Amino acid sequence: MTSSTPLTLDMPAPTAGELKAARIAAGLSQVQAAELMGYPVQQGSRGGLQSRTWQALESETDERTMQGPVFAMFLLLTGQHPTHALVNKT
């Protein structure tokens, strides 16, 4: 067995604007992004689905932020990570 260099995904927590830009670049709605990342989705007051958690993460005024490693996974899953990509094992 050969040793390999450990994979590092050094990724700081995104700002609300960076998260929103990454979601839009991926072509996802807030609900689709929330579902992809396992955040709760609920029925909105106007009949559609919404994710209050994702809304808060994209809000410039909310103090909640997405953790850096979670953002790195979002970027990997949407093909946007600057240095790494997910590939299927064969």
N, C-alpha and C positions, 0 to 999 in steps of 0.2 A: 504494500500500500504506500502511496506517495503522499507526502504532506503538501497541503495547499495553503495559500495565503488566505487568512480569514476575510470574508466579505464584510466590508464596512459600508454603511449607508449614512454617513455623517450628513444629517439634514436638520437644519434648525427649524423651529416652529414657523409656519408661514404667517404673514400678516393676513388680515381679512381680505384685502385686495388681491394678494397673491393666490389665496385659495380660490377666490371667485374667478380670477383669470384662468387658473388651471382647470377649473370645472368647465368654464365656457370653451376653452381650447379643446377639451375632450368632447364637446358637443353634448354635455349632460345637463339635465335640469337639476335643481336642488334635490328633488325626490329621487331621481335616478342615482345621483352621487351618494345620497344617504343610504339607499338600498345597497349599492355596491360596497360601501364601507361598513354596513351592519348597524347604522344608526336608525333609531325609531322613526317610523313614518305613521302619520295618523290622518284621519279625515279632517279636513279644514272646515271652517265655519261657512265657507261658500260652496261646499260640496266636493271640491277636489282634494287630492292628497297633498300633504305638506310635511315637512320635517322641521320642527321648531329648533331642533339641535343644530341642523345644518344652517338654518337661517341665522342662529346666534353666532356660529363660527365665522360666517361671512359678514357679520355686522361690525362696523367700525366702532360702535359705541358699547358693545358687549365685551366684558372682560374675558370671556371664555376663548380659548384658542385651541387649535388642533395640535397635538404633540408632533414633534418633528418626525419620529419614526412612522407614525400613522400617515403623515403627509408623504413621506417617501414611498410607502406602500401604495397610496393613491396614485402617485406619479408613475410607479411601476405598472400598476394595473391599467392605467390609461395610456401607456407608452410614451410618457413625457419625462421620465427620469433623465437627468443630464448625463449620467455616466453608465447606468446599468439598464438591463432589459430582462424581462422574464422570458424564459424559453422552456419548452416542454422537454422533459427527460425522455430519452429513447431507450 
